[in-house]
Amino acid sequence: MANWRRNLCDWKIRNLAYSMGVGIFLLAIAIYLVIMNTGINQQSLLRSKSIGSLDNISSPLAPQYISENKENIGSNIRAVERILFAYTKGGQLGEETIEVEVNHKLKAEIEDLMVYWTPLKEELYNIQDGEKTIQEAKQSLEKKYNAFVAKHAKIKTLIDRINEEEQEAQSLYMILLYLYIFLLSSFIYCIVKYLILNPIYKISLSARELSKGNLTEKIDYNSKNELGYIAQNINSMAEILENATDFTTKIGEGQLDADYKGLEKDHDNSLASSLLQMRAKMQDSAKADKERSWVNEGLAKFADILRNNNDNIEELSYQIVSNLVKFMDANQGALFVLTEPEDEDEEAKIILESAYAYERRKRLKKEIAVGEGLVGQAVQEGDRIYLTEVPEDYVEIKSGLGETLPRCVLIVPLKINEEIKGVVEIASIQDIAEYKIEFVEKLGENIASTIASAKTNERTKKLLSESQEMTEQMRSQEEEMRQNMEEMEATQEEMGRAQTEMAEKEANLNALINNTTDSIILINTDYKIILMNDVIKNRYKGTQYEKMKEGSNALDMLGDVRDEWKGYYDRVFRGEILSFTIKSSVKGEDTYRHYDIHPIKQKDGAISGASVFSRDITKEKQLELQREENAEKLAQRGFVLNGMINNTEDTYFAINTDYEILVVNDVLKNRFKQSGIELKPGLSILTILPKDQLEKWKARYDRALAGEKLRIEEVRELQTGNLSIETRCEPITNDKGEVIGVSTVSKDITELKKAQEDKEKLQKELDKLKGKK
């Protein structure tokens, strides 16, 4: 904040701006409060127009008018309910759909009013549904309606009082706002005129002389604020221009070694720096032309290479890296290509496609992860890396070249449209010039485009796929088993390479195979057991296989399944990998076990035996069988339901709370199909109903969704005659008693009604005959 005791002219303009900003912020708050309260008139009009005029809105439901408006009883009831709901629960009303502000005093009175409205509404629905005639309900209706109107009169008085209070509050807000705007405007006017406009005019007079070239004219303004700093900077600029004019005059006269006056050693004068660099740039002009010519020659040369080798990515990579190393006078080079994973869970890898060193072609198989080493870092950051101080242990940097010790390394990502397709790496015992680096970056776009085209023509296919029916737990166990097998094979290879360490390796192997829940057996090609872990030994205790141990024949004790297992082993000895699940009853139990049998290969590829891994998957199998049984039961329930609703002449369908069809029987489908409409689950019933029927049926669905059971009889006029239809709309509830939908059943009762009418006629005839007697 500003120091209030200093001279007002020395005030910082930013502090003045902060003060005005605070004032404007307070003004915004005041305006916001007024705007929030100017809606009072709108709410007042809405209250008077809706809840205040509720007696007029409900007048068609009055006993004296009910007979004239019998057909519109439902819509009039909903109009009253909409207003009562909005002023108790909130919502939108009016043609402009204004959001209603709920007043707590008014809400309490309206809730009392609803006590009178509820019995009146029930009486009106009885008249609408035909359960009572107007004459029968007239006395009760008149009493309930008068009580409702009398209670509403008290609410109108409360509305007038609320409107008056809000109008007084609005007037007070407006007076305070006008007073604050006047004070803030006066404050801003004084600040701007005295502290900003007057000093600016004084500075502009002096600056006009400077603009005419009068560099000796100085600005006389020494205030310690931003304008004073501007005046000082303009004076300094005039001095700089004077020195620059003198310097350029001498340069124009040919004095290229002229001194720049007033220039310190560690100066930050960009104009002086530019003038001093002018002479050096004139000397570098020829050098720049030579570099441009070199770049253009390189681009033309590599354009031919890319065009002639765009159908073979291997040959393309070698031609690029070999010619690039020669053209740049470097020593070594490599080109990496970024893979495009087909699976979302698979990560992209950087593959060394080709390397060149001392005019000898070298093919290496190497993968680098994104972010690993310098090459991976270049891919991750999408920017070049240029090292001029390469450490002696360069191999550990994982640059991709491995065995060389260059003095500088350039790594450039190959990008097209900001998408990285690969990386080129150049190593040299000499520094690489900047224009050569820029050439490689520019050439990288063309290389990336050609690599993308070559990749399109050389798509690789996956050789292995994982079973989609395995559960997450089974996949995890399979991965653990695979890792154990790989570690075991690695241990075996190490034992073959170093016999002196066999005892230690054997101990590690035993610890590995016994620290698992899987059963493990290793056999050689003579079916002789080489190794058994503790898990399977404990499993065979007390069984016919208890005598099986290292050195015994694996087939001797298998009994009836000997030939079956011999077939498995023979297939594995031929190089096949087996993975299957079978029933097992070693101790009389009924279990399922999963087996993975892999061949054991030597260094030369010869198969010396087989490894057998197994684990108990009884729980997983039982869950799978249970799921299949549940699915079958669910399908049977669906068939029963379809049979029940389709083996009838009545129409049946059900909807959810969003009016979407859940179930519909064939009778109703065929009726709508005659009108060109296909009924099916998921379709909204509101989009199918005719416009003249939509409002009526939607009201019925809403009542049923509210928990009401409806029974409706209506007459449909047809060309062949009138039909009497009985419709039942009933709520569908879940096990918690919550309404989740509506079932609608329509039945043709024309014959029943006709029979009732004939019965009544016969009864009247009998009564007449009895009267005559």
SULHU-V380609 format. One line per field, one symbol per residue. ss: DSSP state (A for helix, B for strand, O for the rest). phi: phi as a letter, one per 20 degrees, with the letter a starting at -180 (. if undefined). burial: I if it has 9 or more other C-alpha atoms within 8 Angstrom, else O. A space follows every 10 residues. Layout:
# SULHU-V380609
ss = ???
phi = ???
burial = ???
This chain:
# SULHU-V380609
ss = OOOOOOOAAA OOAAAAAAAA AAAAAAAAAA AAAAAAAAAA AAAAAAAAAO OOOAAAAOAA AOOOOOOOOA AAAAAAAAAA AAAAAAAAAO OBBOOOOBBO OOOAAAAAAA AAAAAAAAAA AAAAAAAAOO OOOAAAAAAA AAAAAAAAAA AAAAAAAAAA AAAAAAAAAA AAAAAAAAAA AAAAAAAAAA AAAAAAAAAA AAAAAAAAAA AOOOOOOOOO OOOOOAAAAA AAAAAAAAAA AAAAAAAAAA AAOOOOOOOO OOOOOOOOOA AAAAAAAAAA AAAAAAAAAA AAAAAAAAAA AAAAAAAAOO OOAAAAAAAA AAAAAAAOOO OBBBBBBBOO OOOOOOOOBB BBBBBBBOOB BBOOOOBBBO OOAAAAAAAA AOOOBBBOOO OOOAAAAOOO OOOOOOOBBB BBBBBBOOBB BBBBBBBBOO OOOAAAAAAA AAAAAAAAAA AAAAAAAOOO OOOOOOOOOO OAAAAAAAAA AAAAAAAAAA AAAAAAAOAA AAAAAAAAAA AAAAOOOOBB BBBBOOOBBB BBOAAAAAAA OOOOOOOOOO OOBOOOOOAA AAAAAAAAAA AAAOOOOBBB BBBBOOOOOO BBBBBBBBBB BOOOOOBBBB BBBBBBOAAA AAAAAAAAAA AAAAAAAAAA AAAAAAOOOO BBBBBBOOOB BBBBOAAAAA AAAOOOOOOO OOOBAAAOOO AAAAAAAAAA AAAAAOOOOB BBBBBBBBOO BBBBBBBBBB BBBOOOOOBB BBBBBBBBOA AAAAAAAAAA AAAAAAAAAA AAO
phi = .fefeefffe ffffffffff ffffffffff ffffffefff fffffffffd ffdffffegf efgfdfffdf fdgfffffff ffffffeddn qdcnfelfff efefffffff fffffefgff ffffffffen fcefffefff ffffffffff ffffffffff ffffffffff ffgfffffff ffffffffff fffedcffff ffffffffff feoefefdee bdfecfffff ffffffffff ffffffffff ffenefdfee fmdefeecef ffffffefff fffeffffff ffffffffff fffffffece dbfffgffff fffffffele dcbbcddefd feeffeefcd dfebccblmc fcdcdbccff nemfffffff emcfccddce ffefffflfo emeecfebcd ccfedblmde dabdcccbed feffffffff fffgffffff ffffffecfe dfeccefeef ffffffffff ffffffffff ffffffecff dfffffffff fffeebeeec cdcefemefe bceffffffe fmcfefefbg oeffefdemf egffffffff fffeoeddbb ccfcbfdned cdcddcdcfe degenfedrb dddbbecgff ffffffffff ffffffffff ffffeeebef ebbccefeme fecbefffgf ffffenddeb gnefffedff ffdfffffff fffffeoeed ccdbddecfe pededddddc fddefenefd rcdccdcedg ffffffffff ffffffffff fff
burial = OOOOOOOOOI IIOOIIOOOI OOIIOOIOOI IOIIOOOIOI IOIIOIIIOI IIIIIOIIOI IIIOIIOOIO OOIIOIIOII OOIIIIIIOI IIIOOOOOOI OIOOOIIOII IOIIOIIOII IOIIIIIIOO OIOIOOIIOO IIOIIOIIIO IIOOIIOIIO OOIOOIIOOI OOIIOOIOOI IOOIOOOIOO IIIIIIIIII OOIOOIIOII OOOOIOOOIO OOIIIOIIIO IIOIIOOIIO IIIIOOIIOI IOOOOOOOOI OOOOOOOOOO OIOOIOOOIO OOOOOOOOOO IOOOIOOIIO OIIOIIOOII OIIOOIIIII IIOIIIOOOI IIIIIIIIIO OOOOOOOIII IIIIIIIOOO OOOOOOOIII IIIIIIIIIO OOOIIOOOOI OOOIIOOIIO IIOOOIIIII IIIIIIOOOI IIIIIIIIIO OOOOOIIOII IOIIIIIIII IIIIIOOOOO OOOOOOOOOO OOOOIOOOOO IOOIOOOIIO IOIIIOOOOO OIOOIOOOII OIIIOOOIII IIIIIOIIII IIIOIIIOOI OOOOIIOIOI OOIIIOIIOO OIOOIIOIIO IIIOOIIIOO OOOIOOOOOO IIIIIIIIII IIOOOOIIII IIIIIIIIOO IOOOOOOOOO OOOOOOOOOO OIOOIIOOOI IIIIIIIOII IIIIIOIIIO OIIOOOOOIO IOIIIOOOOO OOOIOOOIOI IOIIIOIIII OOOOOOOOOO OIIIIIIIII IIIOOOOOII IIIIIIIIII OOIOOOOOOO OOOOOOOOOO OOO
